[in-house]
Amino acid sequence: MEDRRRRVYGRRLGHRLRPGRQVLLERALPALRIDLPEDTQARIDLNGLFPAPVSDRWLEIGFGAGEHLAHQVRANPAVGFIGCEPFVQGVAGLLRHLEDDGTVDRVRIFPDDARLLLDRLPDACIGRLFVLFSDPWPKKRHHKRRLIDAETLAAFARILKDGAEFRWASDDSGYVEWTLEHVAGNAAFALAERISGDWPSRRADWPETRYEQKARAAGRAPVFLRYVRSRR
């Protein structure tokens, strides 16, 4: 039987990286990459993940080209960040942002299926979680590939601290309905803002990304949701 939790759907590699990006990837990624413990039952020790103490740890799953993650790193200098992205071009893009900003030390990268990392993170270790414009897999036969499902939400609930924020965005109306329904089925999460009529707007500390720009240019209105992890 196929192990869905070990399968990355879609591309890992697009066009050939420019020579400078390839050199950057080979030079910088090994020091920032998170490797899973050989013991399949062991959890990652986050205490030594960053070279200097951090006040909190935030996680972004599917950071794309890295614009949002890089912005959050700049805006929150006391926080350590973990980014998950299997697409090589996206990892190289984030590395360029980090090197330009001088913020490399506060970011660690897992360049694989995020669900593999979720299984190995300690309980209540993440203060904020971002899942922004993940692939909606709009065809019904592909819905099983969507990141948001009961199993993944249970993992989110386990790793998030009490009161932690889960931010989600999509421009696909079917995926919005799917996510609202699935998250509503998990008692660990409550909407941070009541939905009555209009959708909540994107917060000022939530920068626009190229994916949002593409959606608006195509006439699709993005939806931004914020959830809070309830107390255990």
ABEGO torsion letter per residue (X at the ends): XBBAAABBBEBABBBBBBAAAAAAAAAAAAAABBBBBABAABBBBAAAABABBBABBBBBBGAEAGAAAAAAAAABAABBBBBBBABAAAAAAAAAAAAAAGAAAABBBBBBBAAAAAAABBBGABABBBBBGBBAGABAAAAAABABBAAAAAAAAAABBBGBBBBBBBABAAAAAAAAAAAAABAABBBABBBBEBBBBBBAABBBBAAAAAAAAAGBBBBBBBBBBBBX
